[in-house]
């Protein structure tokens, strides 16, 4: 089986594949203070709960937007799985051309999402990831990344609102019944949910116009993708497994074992 690890700014996502089938997925908090032994202990315990032995894992791949954790996680894979993982970055074949000013600035997670989305839905596309940041990737007819946009993340926006004000409480991010809130909680929920829905609608409209493709498909992934998709008319597909599936595909095209 192949372990796919996506290191994000807020969470680390793990997905274990048996062939093309996702056997299990789980996530843990991203913590720069944890050692490789601590991450290894967490991983083995999570697998044990699912009845999976680490000896059943024979390959791994990692994507990361937190460079400070790269060594920790690769060292964890070596120490607890006996595997040297593939790492998404320079030297790894992706088949995805980046037509931007500096390809080194493009996050590994954006590349992985694009690769999976193109393979599943074709091109052109706009891929939106509702993660710690909200990213928009524009992909042309040739399957090339031609640029995008980065907006604040939904959770981070709510946290900033709460920490920057004296009286606003921390509330659950969910869709209120009305845009006109009757209390502080629904006021905040309306501002965040409907505000981000409007942001998505406008950026997608602008991108479609610039791509000269008014009907280009839009794929959304990430923790809040379903909430926002319900409030917009521009998102065609919600695919929360996009990143993990993209990692598995990259493993397959880069590892002799993965091609079997």
C-alpha angles and dihedrals in degrees: 000000000000125000116212117197124191113190109203131176093257106020140019112223121205126194126180117204130195100196105311094336119101104224099184140344132193140157140218136190119277107242122174091196095062119100128224088257092055092049090046092052091050092049095049092047092050091049091047091055087057092047094248122138119216088229089070091066113090102166141028141187130193134200119186142182090181106073092184089067098047095091092042094054096041089049089050090053090051095046101041103027102027088232134124102215127218111246123211106239143074112358097023115114112236105156087222118121118211112211097189137112095264119011090195089070093061111100119239091235091059092051092048092049092049094050092051094044094050091049093049103035107018128230149330097049146154112219119198122192117194097202134122083313124026107238129190118199121194114206121187130216091274091057093252125143104238099176140286148190136275122209131174116282121253096239092045091050091053092047091050091050092052097043093046097053132061102218108028113104129214108263137182114267104238137128115275121216093246140025086228103072121207097202140022094270096052091041090058094043091051092050095049101039100037092036092057091043088057091046091053094047093051098045092047090049091051093046093049090052093049091046088050088229112111093179099045110145119251121212120192129196137166136074100301098036095107094050093051094040090059089057098047136061096208103070112091101178134025110201116171093177094057097109096046092046090049090053091051091050091051090050090052095052094044104040125066088214092053093055093061 
